[in-house]
């Protein structure tokens, strides 16, 4: 039975000379930036600190990949990810490998007996195929057989999950305030690790691009 939920958020560090193009001018390496250990209300009866109980955990990870395009140009890509900017399938697959290796290193260095995340949420991925490439690469031996993806019509990027537990249900939610619709959906998935239901919401909040006041309603939705 799952007793403790562990949530990691990745924060990238940037260099002036990126290995891969992205809107924030590159990503050099990745470290765990924040760790929240949460004893969920439904699991409080079993929460504790013994070594035996530490095995009964569920780890979820979220990572903003900052524009991961698959190298197949369809016209909606950012300028840095077009053939004219020398972005191609080979560079895309190299980035898939680098991302997978970072996740493996993070898991090997955590305090929970090298537990791999049961669920990984990715922001700014182009399509569902990107999630499948991530799940079938160096992460494949860890059983990430289930994926879920969501994006809004016409959007160049979306978000999604890869999971080593069956995704029993997935829903995409759109948020509209007045006449304005948030540019990104909220993806909801339901899992039952250890027979206990868990619901996760993956969000990519609106930035302040366009001005604080003009975007406040959508940012607070």
TORPA-4810 file (N, C-alpha, C, O; in nm, 3 decimals):
<nodes>
NODE_1_0.084_-0.120_0.000_0.000_0.000_0.000_0.088_0.125_0.000_0.184_0.134_0.076_X
NODE_2_0.054_0.220_-0.086_0.129_0.344_-0.089_0.102_0.423_0.038_-0.013_0.441_0.076_X
NODE_3_0.207_0.469_0.103_0.191_0.543_0.227_0.240_0.687_0.217_0.191_0.775_0.288_X
NODE_4_0.337_0.711_0.131_0.394_0.844_0.120_0.408_0.882_-0.026_0.453_0.801_-0.108_X
NODE_5_0.372_1.003_-0.060_0.388_1.056_-0.194_0.506_1.152_-0.195_0.510_1.246_-0.116_X
NODE_6_0.601_1.127_-0.283_0.718_1.213_-0.297_0.708_1.286_-0.430_0.685_1.223_-0.534_X
NODE_7_0.724_1.417_-0.427_0.711_1.497_-0.549_0.839_1.576_-0.572_0.881_1.653_-0.486_X
NODE_8_0.900_1.559_-0.690_1.019_1.633_-0.729_0.982_1.733_-0.838_0.906_1.700_-0.929_X
NODE_9_1.036_1.853_-0.829_1.028_1.948_-0.939_1.169_1.978_-0.985_1.256_2.011_-0.904_X
NODE_10_1.193_1.968_-1.115_1.324_1.997_-1.172_1.333_2.144_-1.206_1.240_2.201_-1.263_X
NODE_11_1.446_2.206_-1.172_1.475_2.343_-1.213_1.605_2.342_-1.293_1.709_2.305_-1.237_X
NODE_12_1.604_2.380_-1.421_1.726_2.375_-1.501_1.819_2.490_-1.470_1.777_2.597_-1.427_X
NODE_13_1.948_2.466_-1.493_2.048_2.572_-1.488_2.090_2.602_-1.632_2.099_2.512_-1.715_X
NODE_14_2.115_2.729_-1.660_2.140_2.769_-1.797_2.283_2.816_-1.816_2.346_2.870_-1.725_X
NODE_15_2.332_2.795_-1.936_2.464_2.846_-1.974_2.447_2.936_-2.095_2.343_2.934_-2.159_X
NODE_16_2.547_3.014_-2.125_2.540_3.106_-2.238_2.557_3.034_-2.371_2.520_3.087_-2.476_X
NODE_17_2.615_2.913_-2.368_2.636_2.839_-2.491_2.560_2.708_-2.482_2.613_2.608_-2.431_X
NODE_18_2.437_2.705_-2.529_2.352_2.588_-2.511_2.394_2.470_-2.598_2.444_2.487_-2.709_X
NODE_19_2.373_2.350_-2.545_2.392_2.231_-2.625_2.275_2.210_-2.719_2.290_2.153_-2.827_X
NODE_20_2.157_2.257_-2.677_2.036_2.246_-2.758_1.966_2.380_-2.756_1.963_2.446_-2.652_X
NODE_21_1.910_2.424_-2.871_1.841_2.553_-2.871_1.712_2.547_-2.792_1.641_2.446_-2.795_X
NODE_22_1.681_2.654_-2.720_1.551_2.668_-2.656_1.528_2.815_-2.631_1.620_2.896_-2.645_X
NODE_23_1.408_2.850_-2.595_1.372_2.992_-2.586_1.451_3.064_-2.479_1.471_3.185_-2.488_X
NODE_24_1.497_2.992_-2.376_1.574_3.056_-2.270_1.723_3.040_-2.294_1.804_3.052_-2.202_X
NODE_25_1.759_3.011_-2.422_1.897_3.009_-2.468_1.978_2.895_-2.410_2.099_2.909_-2.389_X
NODE_26_1.915_2.785_-2.386_1.992_2.664_-2.362_1.984_2.609_-2.223_1.956_2.679_-2.126_X
NODE_27_2.012_2.480_-2.215_2.010_2.411_-2.087_2.140_2.334_-2.074_2.176_2.256_-2.161_X
NODE_28_2.208_2.357_-1.965_2.337_2.293_-1.947_2.325_2.162_-1.872_2.368_2.059_-1.923_X
NODE_29_2.268_2.163_-1.755_2.248_2.040_-1.680_2.134_2.058_-1.584_2.083_2.169_-1.565_X
NODE_30_2.094_1.951_-1.525_1.973_1.953_-1.444_2.000_1.894_-1.307_2.069_1.793_-1.295_X
NODE_31_1.945_1.957_-1.205_1.954_1.905_-1.070_1.815_1.909_-1.006_1.727_1.981_-1.052_X
NODE_32_1.799_1.834_-0.904_1.674_1.842_-0.829_1.673_1.973_-0.753_1.764_2.002_-0.676_X
NODE_33_1.569_2.052_-0.775_1.562_2.182_-0.711_1.474_2.186_-0.589_1.493_2.270_-0.502_X
NODE_34_1.380_2.097_-0.582_1.287_2.104_-0.470_1.233_1.966_-0.441_1.204_1.891_-0.534_X
NODE_35_1.218_1.931_-0.316_1.161_1.804_-0.277_1.053_1.826_-0.174_1.077_1.886_-0.069_X
NODE_36_0.936_1.778_-0.205_0.825_1.786_-0.111_0.785_1.644_-0.074_0.751_1.564_-0.161_X
NODE_37_0.789_1.614_0.052_0.743_1.484_0.099_0.607_1.504_0.165_0.595_1.574_0.265_X
NODE_38_0.506_1.441_0.106_0.370_1.465_0.150_0.306_1.335_0.197_0.301_1.239_0.121_X
NODE_39_0.259_1.331_0.318_0.178_1.219_0.364_0.033_1.251_0.330_-0.029_1.334_0.397_X
NODE_40_-0.020_1.187_0.228_-0.153_1.218_0.180_-0.256_1.181_0.286_-0.237_1.089_0.366_X
NODE_41_-0.367_1.256_0.285_-0.471_1.233_0.386_-0.519_1.089_0.385_-0.547_1.032_0.490_X
NODE_42_-0.529_1.030_0.266_-0.576_0.894_0.257_-0.479_0.791_0.306_-0.515_0.675_0.326_X
NODE_43_-0.350_0.833_0.328_-0.247_0.738_0.368_-0.196_0.766_0.510_-0.099_0.704_0.553_X
NODE_44_-0.261_0.858_0.581_-0.208_0.901_0.711_-0.197_0.786_0.810_-0.110_0.787_0.897_X
NODE_45_-0.282_0.690_0.798_-0.280_0.579_0.894_-0.149_0.503_0.887_-0.107_0.441_0.985_X
NODE_46_-0.083_0.507_0.771_0.040_0.430_0.758_0.164_0.513_0.752_0.272_0.456_0.738_X
NODE_47_0.156_0.645_0.763_0.275_0.727_0.747_0.365_0.713_0.869_0.320_0.714_0.983_X
NODE_48_0.493_0.699_0.841_0.588_0.685_0.950_0.728_0.705_0.900_0.748_0.758_0.790_X
NODE_49_0.826_0.664_0.976_0.965_0.690_0.939_1.050_0.564_0.939_1.172_0.574_0.925_X
NODE_50_0.990_0.445_0.955_1.070_0.324_0.959_1.122_0.290_0.820_1.069_0.337_0.720_X
NODE_51_1.229_0.208_0.815_1.286_0.169_0.688_1.187_0.089_0.606_1.182_0.101_0.483_X
NODE_52_1.108_0.006_0.672_1.009_-0.073_0.601_0.909_0.017_0.531_0.870_-0.009_0.417_X
NODE_53_0.866_0.122_0.599_0.765_0.211_0.541_0.822_0.293_0.427_0.748_0.334_0.339_X
NODE_54_0.954_0.318_0.428_1.013_0.395_0.321_1.000_0.325_0.186_1.009_0.390_0.082_X
NODE_55_0.978_0.194_0.186_0.960_0.120_0.063_0.822_0.145_0.003_0.803_0.129_-0.118_X
NODE_56_0.728_0.184_0.085_0.590_0.203_0.040_0.567_0.349_0.002_0.490_0.420_0.067_X
NODE_57_0.635_0.392_-0.103_0.627_0.531_-0.145_0.589_0.538_-0.292_0.601_0.440_-0.366_X
NODE_58_0.543_0.653_-0.332_0.517_0.680_-0.473_0.585_0.811_-0.508_0.559_0.914_-0.446_X
NODE_59_0.671_0.807_-0.608_0.747_0.926_-0.649_0.692_0.978_-0.780_0.680_0.904_-0.877_X
NODE_60_0.659_1.107_-0.782_0.615_1.174_-0.904_0.712_1.287_-0.935_0.761_1.355_-0.844_X
NODE_61_0.741_1.307_-1.062_0.839_1.407_-1.107_0.776_1.494_-1.214_0.700_1.445_-1.298_X
NODE_62_0.806_1.623_-1.211_0.761_1.716_-1.315_0.881_1.791_-1.369_0.968_1.834_-1.294_X
NODE_63_0.886_1.806_-1.504_1.001_1.871_-1.567_0.954_1.951_-1.688_0.890_1.897_-1.778_X
NODE_64_0.985_2.080_-1.690_0.961_2.164_-1.806_1.080_2.148_-1.901_1.190_2.193_-1.869_X
NODE_65_1.058_2.085_-2.016_1.166_2.055_-2.109_1.201_2.174_-2.198_1.296_2.167_-2.276_X
NODE_66_1.126_2.280_-2.188_1.156_2.404_-2.259_1.169_2.383_-2.410_1.273_2.409_-2.469_X
NODE_67_1.060_2.336_-2.468_1.045_2.321_-2.613_1.121_2.200_-2.666_1.237_2.210_-2.707_X
NODE_68_1.053_2.086_-2.665_1.111_1.964_-2.721_1.032_1.928_-2.847_0.924_1.869_-2.840_X
NODE_69_1.089_1.964_-2.963_1.030_1.935_-3.093_1.097_1.812_-3.153_1.216_1.789_-3.132_X
NODE_70_1.020_1.733_-3.228_1.067_1.601_-3.268_1.155_1.596_-3.392_1.197_1.488_-3.434_X
NODE_71_1.185_1.710_-3.451_1.275_1.710_-3.566_1.206_1.691_-3.700_1.271_1.698_-3.804_X
NODE_72_1.076_1.665_-3.698_0.998_1.653_-3.821_0.916_1.781_-3.838_0.818_1.801_-3.766_X
NODE_73_0.955_1.865_-3.931_0.895_1.998_-3.942_0.754_1.990_-4.001_0.731_1.929_-4.105_X
NODE_74_0.660_2.055_-3.930_0.521_2.061_-3.981_0.469_2.203_-3.993_0.353_2.223_-4.029_X
NODE_75_0.553_2.302_-3.963_0.514_2.441_-3.981_0.480_2.516_-3.855_0.471_2.638_-3.857_X
NODE_76_0.460_2.444_-3.743_0.422_2.510_-3.619_0.538_2.529_-3.523_0.520_2.586_-3.415_X
NODE_77_0.656_2.483_-3.560_0.771_2.489_-3.470_0.821_2.632_-3.449_0.800_2.719_-3.533_X
NODE_78_0.886_2.654_-3.336_0.957_2.780_-3.315_1.073_2.788_-3.414_1.121_2.686_-3.463_X
NODE_79_1.117_2.909_-3.441_1.222_2.928_-3.542_1.349_2.850_-3.512_1.415_2.802_-3.604_X
NODE_80_1.384_2.837_-3.384_1.507_2.766_-3.348_1.497_2.616_-3.377_1.599_2.546_-3.374_X
NODE_81_1.377_2.566_-3.404_1.358_2.423_-3.422_1.312_2.388_-3.563_1.240_2.291_-3.583_X
NODE_82_1.354_2.467_-3.658_1.327_2.440_-3.799_1.454_2.392_-3.869_1.565_2.410_-3.820_X
NODE_83_1.434_2.331_-3.985_1.548_2.282_-4.060_1.642_2.397_-4.096_1.764_2.379_-4.100_X
NODE_84_1.586_2.514_-4.120_1.669_2.631_-4.155_1.760_2.672_-4.040_1.861_2.740_-4.061_X
NODE_85_1.725_2.631_-3.917_1.808_2.659_-3.800_1.890_2.536_-3.761_1.949_2.530_-3.652_X
NODE_86_1.893_2.437_-3.850_1.974_2.316_-3.834_1.924_2.225_-3.722_2.000_2.145_-3.667_X
NODE_87_1.797_2.236_-3.690_1.739_2.139_-3.597_1.693_2.018_-3.679_1.632_2.034_-3.784_X
NODE_88_1.723_1.899_-3.630_1.688_1.779_-3.706_1.660_1.662_-3.611_1.666_1.675_-3.489_X
NODE_89_1.628_1.549_-3.672_1.592_1.431_-3.595_1.709_1.381_-3.509_1.689_1.335_-3.397_X
NODE_90_1.829_1.392_-3.562_1.946_1.346_-3.487_1.965_1.426_-3.358_1.992_1.369_-3.253_X
NODE_91_1.951_1.557_-3.366_1.966_1.641_-3.248_1.852_1.615_-3.149_1.871_1.616_-3.028_X
NODE_92_1.735_1.592_-3.203_1.620_1.560_-3.117_1.645_1.432_-3.038_1.623_1.429_-2.917_X
NODE_93_1.690_1.327_-3.104_1.715_1.200_-3.036_1.828_1.213_-2.934_1.826_1.146_-2.831_X
NODE_94_1.927_1.298_-2.963_2.035_1.321_-2.867_1.979_1.388_-2.741_2.023_1.360_-2.630_X
NODE_95_1.882_1.475_-2.760_1.821_1.541_-2.644_1.735_1.442_-2.565_1.732_1.448_-2.442_X
NODE_96_1.665_1.354_-2.635_1.588_1.249_-2.568_1.681_1.167_-2.477_1.646_1.138_-2.362_X
NODE_97_1.797_1.131_-2.529_1.894_1.053_-2.451_1.942_1.131_-2.329_1.951_1.076_-2.220_X
NODE_98_1.973_1.259_-2.348_2.022_1.341_-2.237_1.917_1.355_-2.127_1.949_1.351_-2.008_X
NODE_99_1.792_1.372_-2.166_1.684_1.384_-2.068_1.669_1.254_-1.990_1.655_1.256_-1.867_X
NODE_100_1.671_1.142_-2.060_1.658_1.012_-1.995_1.771_0.988_-1.897_1.748_0.939_-1.786_X
NODE_101_1.892_1.022_-1.936_2.007_1.002_-1.848_1.999_1.089_-1.724_2.039_1.047_-1.616_X
NODE_102_1.946_1.210_-1.739_1.931_1.298_-1.623_1.832_1.240_-1.523_1.854_1.248_-1.402_X
NODE_103_1.724_1.182_-1.573_1.625_1.120_-1.484_1.685_1.000_-1.412_1.661_0.981_-1.293_X
NODE_104_1.762_0.919_-1.484_1.825_0.802_-1.423_1.925_0.844_-1.315_1.933_0.781_-1.210_X
NODE_105_2.001_0.950_-1.340_2.097_0.998_-1.242_2.028_1.055_-1.119_2.073_1.035_-1.007_X
NODE_106_1.917_1.126_-1.142_1.842_1.180_-1.030_1.792_1.069_-0.940_1.800_1.077_-0.818_X
NODE_107_1.740_0.964_-1.002_1.684_0.854_-0.924_1.793_0.780_-0.848_1.771_0.737_-0.735_X
NODE_108_1.910_0.766_-0.909_2.019_0.697_-0.841_2.071_0.776_-0.722_2.132_0.719_-0.631_X
NODE_109_2.047_0.906_-0.722_2.100_0.991_-0.615_2.000_1.030_-0.510_2.033_1.107_-0.420_X
NODE_110_1.875_0.977_-0.517_1.778_1.018_-0.416_1.793_0.934_-0.289_1.872_0.840_-0.285_X
NODE_111_1.718_0.969_-0.189_1.729_0.905_-0.057_1.631_0.789_-0.039_1.611_0.743_0.073_X
NODE_112_1.571_0.743_-0.149_1.467_0.642_-0.136_1.506_0.515_-0.212_1.429_0.462_-0.292_X
NODE_113_1.628_0.467_-0.183_1.677_0.340_-0.233_1.671_0.334_-0.385_1.628_0.234_-0.443_X
NODE_114_1.713_0.442_-0.448_1.721_0.450_-0.595_1.587_0.418_-0.662_1.583_0.354_-0.767_X
NODE_115_1.479_0.465_-0.600_1.347_0.444_-0.659_1.331_0.530_-0.784_1.359_0.650_-0.781_X
NODE_116_1.285_0.471_-0.893_1.250_0.548_-1.010_1.111_0.609_-0.990_1.027_0.549_-0.922_X
NODE_117_1.086_0.725_-1.048_0.952_0.783_-1.036_0.848_0.691_-1.096_0.871_0.629_-1.200_X
NODE_118_0.733_0.682_-1.031_0.623_0.606_-1.088_0.552_0.684_-1.197_0.490_0.626_-1.286_X
NODE_119_0.561_0.817_-1.189_0.493_0.905_-1.283_0.583_1.025_-1.312_0.637_1.087_-1.221_X
NODE_120_0.599_1.057_-1.441_0.680_1.171_-1.481_0.595_1.262_-1.569_0.541_1.219_-1.671_X
NODE_121_0.583_1.388_-1.529_0.510_1.486_-1.608_0.606_1.574_-1.684_0.701_1.628_-1.626_X
NODE_122_0.584_1.589_-1.814_0.670_1.672_-1.898_0.590_1.789_-1.954_0.480_1.771_-2.006_X
NODE_123_0.648_1.909_-1.944_0.590_2.029_-2.004_0.667_2.065_-2.130_0.787_2.038_-2.142_X
NODE_124_0.597_2.127_-2.224_0.654_2.176_-2.349_0.712_2.063_-2.434_0.830_2.066_-2.471_X
NODE_125_0.628_1.966_-2.465_0.662_1.863_-2.562_0.569_1.879_-2.683_0.454_1.920_-2.668_X
NODE_126_0.620_1.846_-2.801_0.545_1.877_-2.923_0.422_1.790_-2.941_0.316_1.839_-2.981_X
NODE_127_0.434_1.661_-2.912_0.323_1.571_-2.940_0.335_1.443_-2.859_0.430_1.426_-2.782_X
NODE_128_0.239_1.353_-2.876_0.239_1.227_-2.802_0.356_1.138_-2.841_0.402_1.058_-2.760_X
NODE_129_0.404_1.153_-2.965_0.517_1.073_-3.010_0.643_1.100_-2.930_0.725_1.011_-2.911_X
NODE_130_0.659_1.224_-2.883_0.776_1.259_-2.801_0.772_1.180_-2.670_0.875_1.130_-2.624_X
NODE_131_0.655_1.170_-2.611_0.642_1.092_-2.487_0.676_0.945_-2.511_0.743_0.883_-2.428_X
NODE_132_0.631_0.891_-2.622_0.662_0.751_-2.654_0.811_0.731_-2.676_0.866_0.628_-2.637_X
NODE_133_0.876_0.828_-2.738_1.022_0.818_-2.757_1.094_0.821_-2.624_1.191_0.748_-2.604_X
NODE_134_1.049_0.905_-2.532_1.109_0.910_-2.399_1.088_0.777_-2.326_1.179_0.726_-2.261_X
NODE_135_0.968_0.723_-2.336_0.935_0.601_-2.264_1.004_0.478_-2.321_1.029_0.381_-2.249_X
NODE_136_1.035_0.481_-2.451_1.090_0.363_-2.517_1.242_0.367_-2.530_1.302_0.273_-2.581_X
NODE_137_1.305_0.475_-2.484_1.450_0.487_-2.491_1.517_0.425_-2.371_1.490_0.310_-2.335_X
NODE_138_1.607_0.500_-2.308_1.683_0.448_-2.195_1.596_0.425_-2.072_1.638_0.358_-1.978_X
NODE_139_1.476_0.480_-2.071_1.384_0.459_-1.958_1.301_0.333_-1.975_1.228_0.295_-1.883_X
NODE_140_1.310_0.267_-2.089_1.218_0.157_-2.120_1.230_0.041_-2.021_1.130_-0.026_-1.993_X
NODE_141_1.348_0.016_-1.970_1.365_-0.098_-1.879_1.295_-0.076_-1.745_1.286_-0.168_-1.664_X
NODE_142_1.245_0.046_-1.723_1.174_0.075_-1.598_1.022_0.070_-1.617_0.947_0.107_-1.526_X
NODE_143_0.976_0.026_-1.732_0.835_-0.006_-1.749_0.741_0.111_-1.765_0.629_0.108_-1.715_X
NODE_144_0.786_0.217_-1.835_0.695_0.330_-1.858_0.611_0.299_-1.983_0.634_0.353_-2.091_X
NODE_145_0.512_0.212_-1.964_0.432_0.163_-2.075_0.310_0.250_-2.103_0.244_0.232_-2.206_X
NODE_146_0.278_0.343_-2.015_0.155_0.421_-2.029_0.189_0.569_-2.046_0.275_0.622_-1.975_X
NODE_147_0.123_0.635_-2.139_0.145_0.777_-2.164_0.010_0.847_-2.180_-0.091_0.785_-2.213_X
NODE_148_0.011_0.978_-2.157_-0.107_1.062_-2.181_-0.057_1.199_-2.223_0.036_1.254_-2.164_X
NODE_149_-0.120_1.256_-2.326_-0.076_1.384_-2.381_-0.196_1.475_-2.401_-0.306_1.428_-2.429_X
NODE_150_-0.174_1.606_-2.386_-0.280_1.704_-2.410_-0.221_1.832_-2.467_-0.111_1.873_-2.429_X
NODE_151_-0.293_1.893_-2.558_-0.256_2.025_-2.611_-0.383_2.091_-2.662_-0.485_2.025_-2.682_X
NODE_152_-0.376_2.220_-2.684_-0.490_2.291_-2.741_-0.475_2.299_-2.892_-0.362_2.303_-2.941_X
NODE_153_-0.584_2.302_-2.967_-0.576_2.311_-3.113_-0.491_2.429_-3.158_-0.511_2.542_-3.113_X
NODE_154_-0.397_2.402_-3.247_-0.312_2.507_-3.300_-0.190_2.539_-3.216_-0.105_2.616_-3.259_X
NODE_155_-0.181_2.481_-3.098_-0.066_2.509_-3.012_0.054_2.427_-3.056_0.039_2.308_-3.085_X
NODE_156_0.172_2.485_-3.062_0.291_2.409_-3.104_0.340_2.311_-2.999_0.413_2.217_-3.032_X
NODE_157_0.302_2.331_-2.874_0.351_2.247_-2.765_0.237_2.207_-2.672_0.136_2.276_-2.661_X
NODE_158_0.257_2.093_-2.607_0.160_2.046_-2.509_0.231_1.994_-2.386_0.345_2.031_-2.358_X
NODE_159_0.163_1.908_-2.314_0.220_1.849_-2.193_0.170_1.706_-2.179_0.070_1.667_-2.240_X
NODE_160_0.241_1.628_-2.099_0.199_1.490_-2.087_0.270_1.414_-1.977_0.364_1.463_-1.914_X
NODE_161_0.222_1.292_-1.954_0.277_1.202_-1.853_0.331_1.076_-1.919_0.280_1.031_-2.021_X
NODE_162_0.436_1.019_-1.859_0.471_0.879_-1.880_0.462_0.812_-1.744_0.500_0.870_-1.642_X
NODE_163_0.412_0.689_-1.742_0.383_0.624_-1.615_0.423_0.477_-1.619_0.408_0.410_-1.721_X
NODE_164_0.473_0.429_-1.506_0.500_0.286_-1.492_0.382_0.213_-1.428_0.390_0.093_-1.402_X
NODE_165_0.276_0.285_-1.403_0.150_0.228_-1.355_0.042_0.255_-1.458_0.047_0.358_-1.526_X
NODE_166_-0.054_0.167_-1.472_-0.161_0.192_-1.570_-0.232_0.324_-1.544_-0.273_0.355_-1.432_X
NODE_167_-0.246_0.403_-1.651_-0.325_0.525_-1.645_-0.470_0.485_-1.670_-0.507_0.453_-1.783_X
NODE_168_-0.549_0.485_-1.566_-0.686_0.435_-1.574_-0.780_0.534_-1.641_-0.881_0.495_-1.701_X
NODE_169_-0.745_0.662_-1.631_-0.830_0.765_-1.691_-0.747_0.889_-1.714_-0.663_0.925_-1.631_X
NODE_170_-0.769_0.955_-1.826_-0.700_1.080_-1.857_-0.801_1.180_-1.913_-0.883_1.146_-1.998_X
NODE_171_-0.793_1.303_-1.863_-0.883_1.409_-1.908_-0.804_1.537_-1.930_-0.710_1.567_-1.856_X
NODE_172_-0.843_1.610_-2.033_-0.783_1.740_-2.062_-0.885_1.849_-2.031_-0.998_1.845_-2.079_X
NODE_173_-0.844_1.947_-1.950_-0.933_2.054_-1.909_-0.886_2.186_-1.970_-0.767_2.219_-1.966_X
NODE_174_-0.978_2.260_-2.026_-0.950_2.392_-2.081_-1.012_2.498_-1.989_-1.123_2.481_-1.939_X
NODE_175_-0.938_2.607_-1.967_-0.984_2.712_-1.876_-1.014_2.838_-1.956_-0.927_2.890_-2.027_X
NODE_176_-1.137_2.889_-1.944_-1.176_3.012_-2.013_-1.226_3.113_-1.911_-1.312_3.084_-1.828_X
NODE_177_-1.171_3.233_-1.918_-1.213_3.344_-1.833_-1.266_3.454_-1.923_-1.190_3.516_-1.998_X
NODE_178_-1.397_3.478_-1.917_-1.455_3.577_-2.008_-1.440_3.530_-2.152_-1.490_3.424_-2.189_X
NODE_179_-1.373_3.610_-2.232_-1.349_3.573_-2.372_-1.209_3.516_-2.393_-1.170_3.486_-2.506_X
NODE_180_-1.135_3.501_-2.286_-0.996_3.453_-2.296_-0.984_3.309_-2.252_-1.034_3.272_-2.145_X
NODE_181_-0.919_3.229_-2.333_-0.892_3.089_-2.299_-0.745_3.072_-2.269_-0.659_3.118_-2.345_X
NODE_182_-0.715_3.006_-2.158_-0.575_2.982_-2.122_-0.505_2.910_-2.236_-0.562_2.819_-2.296_X
NODE_183_-0.380_2.948_-2.268_-0.311_2.890_-2.383_-0.267_2.746_-2.364_-0.219_2.682_-2.458_X
NODE_184_-0.283_2.693_-2.242_-0.239_2.555_-2.217_-0.348_2.482_-2.138_-0.413_2.541_-2.052_X
NODE_185_-0.367_2.355_-2.167_-0.466_2.277_-2.093_-0.411_2.229_-1.959_-0.291_2.240_-1.933_X
NODE_186_-0.498_2.176_-1.876_-0.460_2.106_-1.755_-0.489_1.958_-1.780_-0.602_1.921_-1.815_X
NODE_187_-0.389_1.874_-1.763_-0.404_1.731_-1.789_-0.423_1.657_-1.657_-0.340_1.667_-1.566_X
NODE_188_-0.531_1.583_-1.648_-0.564_1.505_-1.529_-0.550_1.356_-1.559_-0.601_1.308_-1.660_X
NODE_189_-0.481_1.283_-1.471_-0.472_1.138_-1.485_-0.505_1.072_-1.352_-0.485_1.130_-1.245_X
NODE_190_-0.556_0.950_-1.361_-0.590_0.873_-1.242_-0.514_0.741_-1.243_-0.518_0.667_-1.341_X
NODE_191_-0.446_0.713_-1.133_-0.371_0.588_-1.116_-0.419_0.521_-0.988_-0.487_0.581_-0.906_X
NODE_192_-0.382_0.393_-0.974_-0.411_0.323_-0.849_-0.291_0.239_-0.806_-0.301_0.117_-0.802_X
NODE_193_-0.177_0.302_-0.774_-0.062_0.225_-0.726_-0.092_0.163_-0.591_-0.142_0.231_-0.500_X
NODE_194_-0.062_0.035_-0.577_-0.089_-0.031_-0.450_-0.236_-0.040_-0.417_-0.273_-0.063_-0.302_X
NODE_195_-0.323_-0.022_-0.518_-0.466_-0.030_-0.494_-0.527_0.096_-0.438_-0.647_0.100_-0.410_X
NODE_196_-0.447_0.200_-0.421_-0.497_0.327_-0.369_-0.510_0.429_-0.482_-0.414_0.452_-0.555_X
NODE_197_-0.627_0.491_-0.498_-0.645_0.587_-0.607_-0.567_0.716_-0.584_-0.567_0.772_-0.474_X
NODE_198_-0.500_0.761_-0.689_-0.430_0.889_-0.688_-0.469_0.965_-0.814_-0.477_0.908_-0.922_X
NODE_199_-0.494_1.094_-0.798_-0.525_1.181_-0.911_-0.418_1.289_-0.920_-0.388_1.355_-0.820_X
NODE_200_-0.361_1.306_-1.039_-0.258_1.408_-1.062_-0.306_1.507_-1.166_-0.369_1.469_-1.265_X
NODE_201_-0.276_1.634_-1.144_-0.305_1.740_-1.240_-0.173_1.800_-1.285_-0.093_1.845_-1.203_X
NODE_202_-0.150_1.801_-1.415_-0.028_1.859_-1.472_-0.063_1.993_-1.533_-0.146_2.002_-1.623_X
NODE_203_0.001_2.099_-1.482_-0.033_2.235_-1.521_0.091_2.308_-1.572_0.202_2.287_-1.522_X
NODE_204_0.070_2.392_-1.670_0.176_2.482_-1.719_0.116_2.622_-1.722_0.052_2.662_-1.819_X
NODE_205_0.138_2.695_-1.615_0.066_2.820_-1.595_0.107_2.929_-1.693_0.219_2.932_-1.743_X
NODE_206_0.015_3.017_-1.719_0.039_3.132_-1.805_0.145_3.221_-1.744_0.145_3.247_-1.624_X
NODE_207_0.235_3.268_-1.829_0.339_3.360_-1.783_0.283_3.503_-1.782_0.167_3.527_-1.814_X
NODE_208_0.369_3.598_-1.745_0.330_3.739_-1.744_0.356_3.807_-1.878_0.346_3.929_-1.889_X
NODE_209_0.390_3.728_-1.979_0.412_3.784_-2.112_0.283_3.850_-2.161_0.178_3.785_-2.171_X
NODE_210_0.293_3.978_-2.192_0.175_4.055_-2.230_0.135_4.156_-2.124_0.046_4.238_-2.146_X
NODE_211_0.203_4.150_-2.008_0.176_4.246_-1.902_0.105_4.183_-1.784_0.023_4.093_-1.799_X
NODE_212_0.138_4.233_-1.664_0.081_4.179_-1.541_-0.071_4.188_-1.539_-0.140_4.088_-1.514_X
NODE_213_-0.123_4.307_-1.566_-0.268_4.328_-1.554_-0.343_4.253_-1.663_-0.448_4.193_-1.637_X
NODE_214_-0.291_4.254_-1.785_-0.360_4.191_-1.897_-0.369_4.041_-1.883_-0.462_3.978_-1.935_X
NODE_215_-0.273_3.982_-1.812_-0.268_3.834_-1.801_-0.311_3.785_-1.663_-0.313_3.665_-1.639_X
NODE_216_-0.346_3.874_-1.573_-0.372_3.833_-1.435_-0.487_3.733_-1.424_-0.478_3.635_-1.350_X
NODE_217_-0.596_3.757_-1.497_-0.712_3.670_-1.485_-0.677_3.527_-1.525_-0.715_3.432_-1.456_X
NODE_218_-0.605_3.511_-1.636_-0.569_3.376_-1.681_-0.466_3.312_-1.590_-0.468_3.191_-1.569_X
NODE_219_-0.376_3.392_-1.535_-0.273_3.336_-1.446_-0.334_3.288_-1.316_-0.281_3.197_-1.253_X
NODE_220_-0.445_3.349_-1.273_-0.507_3.312_-1.147_-0.618_3.209_-1.164_-0.675_3.161_-1.065_X
NODE_221_-0.649_3.176_-1.288_-0.761_3.082_-1.312_-0.732_2.945_-1.253_-0.814_2.854_-1.264_X
</nodes>
